[in-house]
Amino acid sequence: MKLKPIIGTLITFGILITGGALMSEAKVNNWDKTFPKSNKVNVQKVHFKNRYGIELTGDLYTPKTLPSAKTAGIAISGPFGAVKEQASGFYAQTLAERGFITLAFDPSYTGESAGKPRDVASPDINTEDFSAAVDFLSNYKDVDSERIGIIGICGFGGFGLNAAVIDTRIKATVTSTMYDMSRVNANGYFDAMDEKARYELRQTLNKQRTEDFKKGTYAKGTGLPEKLTGEEPQFVKDYYGYYKTPRGFHKRSINSNGNWNMTSSLSFMNMPILTYSNEIQSAVLMIHGEKAHSRYFSEDAFKQLKGDNKELYIVPDANHVDLYDNLEKIPFDKIEAFFKEYLK
């Protein structure tokens, strides 16, 4: 199947594959996550504002047994188009079991976070959302403000790297199955779009802006299909297997139950988010699957990083969405060791 430039659609995703039994277990006792609840951590809903005044909502995971001294905090978001009840919450709960205080949050305009219109993404605001989460953790009573890290999954891996450039309070950054949202919006998958195609896409999106203003509504891009035909690229099938099945479906997830606003792509096409990534001085661990269609994003981004505190780790035999919720593939031992080393 020939891949065509995609407007405000699959550029949204970052998927994974595991079993449906976990989802059934997760729904017990009004637990609204797509993963089973741990008896080793406490979870509470928290709210905080970014510097644009948008109120974000997160789930704060804390170990049931906290040390007497303040401990390290980790802010987590992604994948792009997902909510905190999906992959980011799974990472947060797992790392809280290992002793960290973790915050999985919904980005601006999505999930339980505020912001209108809904279903909008922004290279600037979504980067700022990470710093807002750092604001919260820096002031949380049990977190050492000098020991804060972040994890960005899929599209929020790129925002995480961008946040690590601007926010020197972030001492360690992990990206998992990263997408560079600027690159994929401007160039298409596998950099298939040329300048002519990019100009035609701008024309289409700006024409849509005129129509949106006239109608007072926002047209939606194309999301995941409601049913597979079997002709889709494998990575689309993988996304479907997470977002559209009991394994990962969540009613507030754009990828599960909606579509992004079509014109969200415009700002990403014009604002490369990784321009200054070569200036990140803090530690970075980039994780990607060996068989992921998106592997080139991490490999190319890693080449821009400098310093001996940077590492690219390729997970053998893993695809893009394996790093959403597959315990056999996500290298949590390595992630834990990384944060313990750089958040001492």
Residue pairs with C-beta under 8 A, 6 or more apart in sequence:
1 231
1 232
1 233
3 188
3 189
3 190
3 192
3 233
4 188
5 188
5 192
5 193
5 197
5 201
6 188
6 189
6 222
7 201
7 204
7 205
7 221
7 222
7 262
7 265
8 220
8 221
8 222
8 259
8 260
8 261
8 262
8 263
8 264
8 265
9 221
9 222
9 223
9 259
9 260
10 189
10 222
10 223
10 224
10 236
10 239
11 80
11 179
11 181
11 184
11 185
11 189
11 265
12 80
12 81
12 155
12 221
12 223
12 254
12 255
12 260
13 79
13 80
13 81
13 154
13 224
13 239
13 243
13 255
14 78
14 79
14 80
14 82
14 153
14 154
14 155
14 177
14 179
14 239
14 294
14 320
14 321
14 324
15 79
15 235
15 238
15 239
15 240
15 241
15 242
15 243
15 248
15 320
15 321
15 324
16 87
16 238
16 242
16 248
16 320
16 321
16 322
16 323
16 324
16 325
16 326
17 238
17 241
17 242
17 247
17 319
17 321
17 322
17 324
17 326
18 247
18 324
18 325
18 326
18 327
19 247
20 245
20 246
20 247
22 34
22 35
22 36
22 247
22 325
23 34
23 246
23 247
23 248
23 249
24 246
25 36
26 33
26 34
26 35
26 36
26 37
28 37
29 37
31 37
32 85
32 250
33 85
33 86
33 89
33 90
33 93
34 85
34 86
34 89
34 90
34 247
34 248
34 249
34 250
34 325
35 89
35 90
35 93
35 325
37 43
37 93
38 93
38 94
38 96
38 97
40 63
40 64
40 96
40 97
41 61
41 62
41 63
41 64
41 93
41 96
41 97
42 61
42 62
42 63
42 64
43 59
43 60
43 61
43 62
43 93
44 59
44 60
44 62
45 57
45 58
45 59
45 60
46 57
46 58
46 59
46 60
46 103
46 136
47 55
47 56
47 57
47 58
48 55
48 56
48 58
48 132
48 133
48 135
48 136
49 55
49 56
49 132
50 56
50 108
50 125
50 128
50 129
50 131
50 132
51 128
51 131
51 132
52 108
52 125
52 128
54 108
54 109
54 113
54 114
54 115
54 125
55 113
55 114
56 105
56 106
56 107
56 108
56 113
56 114
56 129
56 132
56 133
57 84
57 105
57 106
57 111
57 112
57 113
57 114
58 84
58 103
58 104
58 105
58 106
58 133
58 136
59 84
59 85
59 89
59 92
59 103
59 104
59 105
60 101
60 102
60 103
60 140
61 89
61 92
61 93
61 95
61 96
61 101
61 102
61 103
61 104
62 96
62 101
62 142
63 96
63 97
63 99
63 100
63 101
66 101
66 142
67 99
69 144
70 142
70 143
70 144
70 147
71 99
71 100
71 101
71 142
71 143
71 144
71 147
72 100
72 101
72 143
72 144
72 147
72 148
72 149
72 339
72 343
73 100
73 101
73 102
73 103
73 137
73 138
73 140
73 143
73 144
73 147
73 148
73 149
74 92
74 95
74 100
74 101
74 102
74 103
74 137
74 148
74 149
74 150
74 151
74 339
75 102
75 103
75 105
75 130
75 133
75 134
75 136
75 137
75 148
75 149
75 150
75 151
76 88
76 91
76 92
76 95
76 102
76 103
76 104
76 105
76 150
76 151
76 152
76 153
77 84
77 88
77 104
77 105
77 106
77 107
77 129
77 130
77 133
77 151
77 152
77 153
77 156
77 159
77 160
78 87
78 88
78 151
78 152
78 153
78 154
78 155
78 156
78 157
78 159
78 160
78 176
79 86
79 87
79 88
79 153
79 154
79 155
79 156
79 177
79 255
79 324
80 121
80 154
80 155
80 156
80 179
80 181
81 110
81 155
81 253
81 254
81 255
81 260
82 88
82 153
82 154
82 243
82 250
82 253
82 254
82 255
83 106
83 110
83 111
83 112
83 250
83 252
83 253
84 92
84 104
84 105
84 106
84 111
84 112
85 111
85 250
85 252
85 253
86 248
86 250
86 253
86 324
86 325
87 153
87 154
87 248
87 324
87 325
88 104
88 105
88 151
88 153
88 156
89 104
90 324
90 325
91 102
91 104
91 151
91 153
91 176
91 330
92 102
92 103
92 104
93 102
94 330
94 332
95 102
95 332
95 335
95 336
95 339
96 102
98 332
98 336
100 339
101 137
101 140
101 142
101 143
103 133
103 136
103 137
105 113
105 129
105 133
106 112
106 113
106 252
107 113
107 121
107 125
107 126
107 129
107 156
108 114
108 115
108 120
108 122
108 125
108 126
108 128
108 129
109 115
109 116
109 117
109 118
109 119
109 120
109 121
109 125
110 118
110 119
110 252
110 254
111 252
111 253
112 252
117 218
117 261
118 261
119 218
119 220
119 254
119 258
119 259
119 260
119 261
119 264
120 218
120 260
120 261
120 264
121 155
121 181
121 260
121 264
121 268
122 264
122 267
123 159
123 162
123 181
123 182
123 267
123 268
123 271
123 273
124 267
124 271
126 156
126 159
127 159
127 162
127 163
127 166
127 273
129 159
130 150
130 152
130 156
130 159
130 160
130 163
130 167
130 170
131 163
131 166
131 167
131 169
133 150
134 148
134 150
134 163
134 167
134 169
134 170
137 143
137 145
137 148
138 145
138 148
138 169
139 145
145 169
146 171
147 171
147 343
147 344
148 169
148 170
148 171
148 343
149 170
149 171
149 172
149 173
149 174
149 339
149 342
149 343
150 160
150 163
150 164
150 170
150 172
150 173
150 174
151 160
151 173
151 174
151 175
151 176
151 335
152 158
152 159
152 160
152 161
152 163
152 173
152 174
152 175
152 176
152 178
153 175
153 176
153 177
153 323
153 324
154 176
154 177
154 178
154 179
154 294
154 320
155 178
155 179
155 181
157 175
157 176
157 177
157 178
157 179
157 286
157 297
157 298
158 175
158 178
158 179
158 180
158 181
158 182
158 273
158 274
158 297
158 301
159 181
159 273
160 173
160 174
160 175
161 173
161 175
161 178
161 273
161 274
161 277
161 280
161 284
161 301
162 273
162 274
162 277
163 170
163 173
164 170
164 173
164 277
164 280
164 282
164 284
165 276
165 277
165 279
165 280
168 281
168 282
170 282
171 282
171 283
171 342
171 343
172 282
172 283
172 284
172 285
172 338
172 339
172 342
172 343
173 280
173 282
173 283
173 284
173 285
174 284
174 285
174 286
174 287
174 335
174 338
174 339
175 284
175 285
175 286
175 287
175 298
175 301
176 287
176 288
176 323
176 330
177 287
177 288
177 289
177 292
177 294
177 298
177 320
177 321
177 322
177 323
177 324
178 286
178 288
178 294
178 297
178 298
178 301
179 294
179 297
180 273
180 274
180 297
180 300
180 301
181 268
181 273
182 268
182 269
182 271
182 272
182 273
182 274
183 191
183 272
183 274
183 297
184 297
185 265
185 268
185 269
186 193
186 198
186 268
186 269
186 272
187 193
187 198
188 197
189 293
190 296
193 201
198 269
201 265
201 269
202 266
202 269
205 262
205 263
205 265
205 266
206 266
208 219
208 262
208 263
209 263
209 266
211 219
212 218
212 219
212 263
218 261
218 262
218 263
219 261
219 262
219 263
220 258
220 259
220 260
220 261
220 262
221 259
221 260
221 261
221 262
221 264
221 265
222 259
223 254
223 255
223 258
223 259
223 260
224 236
224 239
224 240
224 243
224 244
224 255
225 232
225 236
225 240
226 244
228 236
228 237
228 240
232 240
233 293
234 293
234 319
235 292
235 293
235 294
235 319
235 320
238 319
238 320
238 321
239 255
239 321
241 247
241 321
242 248
242 321
242 324
242 325
243 249
243 253
243 255
243 256
244 256
247 325
248 256
248 324
248 325
249 256
249 257
250 256
250 257
251 257
254 260
274 301
274 304
277 301
277 304
277 305
278 304
278 305
278 306
279 306
280 305
280 306
280 307
280 310
281 307
282 309
282 342
283 309
283 310
283 338
283 341
283 342
284 305
284 309
284 310
284 311
285 310
285 311
285 313
285 334
285 335
285 338
286 298
286 301
286 302
286 310
286 311
286 312
286 313
287 298
287 313
287 315
287 323
287 331
287 334
287 335
288 294
288 295
288 297
288 298
288 299
288 312
288 313
288 314
288 315
288 323
289 295
289 314
289 315
289 317
289 318
289 319
289 320
289 322
289 323
289 329
290 314
290 315
290 316
290 317
290 318
291 317
291 318
291 319
292 318
292 319
292 320
292 322
292 323
293 319
293 320
294 320
295 314
298 312
299 312
302 310
302 312
309 342
311 338
313 331
313 334
315 322
315 323
315 329
315 330
315 331
317 329
318 326
318 329
322 329
322 330
323 329
323 330
